[in-house]
Amino acid sequence: MNSLNVYDGIYPALLTPFDSNEQINHTELKKMVKYLEKLPFKGFYVGGSTGEAMLMSYEERKSLFKTVIENLSNNSILPIAHIGAPSTITAIDMGLYAKSLGYPIVSAVAPYYYPFKVKEIMDYYRVLSQKIGLPFVIYNYPGASNYALNSEAVLDLFKDPNFIGIKHTSYDLFSLRNFREVKPEISIFNGFDEVLLGGLSMGASGGIGSTYNIIPNTIIGIYESFLKGDINKASSLQNKACEMINVLIKYGVMPSEKYLLSKKDIDMGNCRRPFSKLDKEAMDKLDLLVLD
């Protein structure tokens, strides 16, 4: 792993609470921010996949940005606004809005749905960087965008100093290793929680994930144990996280995480449709899990 820099560390990908009408519950969102900012996280990832951003209107996503940063009182927390959209114009608009609110970092998944050419994706990122002018984390999520970042693209894009990191949500840890090899100075965030330790061992300098909301001590323990060279402890904690993740996958990751976070006196509600509600069997199984 590279030497620590100002952006490296552990960032929960924030969930979004909804009320019974599937509208953002800003009251509970404020409570969630106040709860999470007391934990030893480096920052928050706001409005990403975990936050159900792709099920929201762009105005809703902006309101999410606003509520989170206006209720963040811990100045050591670095909030990252995810602005990814299929439309370059829309992503720029959200990025400039996040910048006006005071977000220090933005991030974007590659444009999705249409089969964009590699040049079009590269131009998308370049224009976002130029127009917004903030430190930028590329969200590499091949499973959602049908585009997989490679080392050649990293070398090309990261000539622009605004690009400071990659959120690597992929099981391809060989590519993660290669990103580190060609750009040793950048931040690389592991994206799949079940391979956090694997990602760290291959060159990640932190992580951004959803289970960080519900097992923060376990996740932070993996990271800190790895930094200290205590691989046995890190491995034990990773196995603990994986046991929980197996259950979450069986019943639906985000609906299950919302249910578990609600146990911390934050009413997260259900996920937006077409996500389904948890049934009694699922809730009974989730009740058996031990949270941090």
Phi, psi and omega in degrees: 000146179290166176295149184298139172236183191296337184263344185293149175143197187252124183234118171290137169277112190291135169283161178243119177285138176239150176274187185292345177260013178066026175261151179302128178267092187292332177296313180287329176298319177299318179296321180295317178299315181296325178291311186288329183289348177277348181270156187282058177268156175282324181188188178237145172254114192252128174077034177264201180300316179299327180280004180061031184300326183285356174257008182246157169287163180293328177292324176296319179298321176297318180295327176296312177306315186295311182297318182298308187288329180287342180249012178265108183260346178277103186291349179277348180280130177262108177274135177248124179267120176275120187244009186301139180201158176295332182264127178299317181300317181295316180297319177299315181301314179293323179295317179293325177293315178300319178298318180295333178280342180108011176296132181274345186216143171237165181211154178207136169286157177298150179302138190239178180081299179279151179279074182293147175284157181302318179300322180294322178292318178298318179295323176304310181293319181297316181293319177301314180299314183294318185283326185269318174070035176239159169308138193229131174252118176284129181264100182270101184226077183304328181294338181255330187252351184061022175229129178248118176300142176231174186297323180297318179294322178298313179300323181288306184295321187280009166294333175280118184294347176295331180282113186243351183192172179227131168264110189257093180261081184198151174277358181279083182283344174294318176296320177302315178301319181291326175300317179296322182295317185275336180224074187296342186271350187274165173273134175235123183253122174295139184255324180270119187299329184289347177235030179303311181296320177298318178297317178298319182291338181261004174125357177295148180246017179171193180206151173230120185202168187273324181290349177300334178293330189247338175231058185299321183292324177296313182294313179296326177296320176301312183296310184292323178295321177297315180299326180278352181084011179269079186291327179298315179293318179300318180294319179297318180290324177296319177297322177299315179297319182295324177300318177291317183298325176302320179290317180299318180298321182298321187254359181108113190299302186289318174302322180291319179295322178296318179299317182289322178293331177296338177290347178263027175066035173234114184282097185277343183067197179263167171287159176290144173297145018275006171301141180265161177282154176289142174267178184297321179302314181297314182296322178297319179291320179293329178296339181279346182286145180260119179268162176291000000 
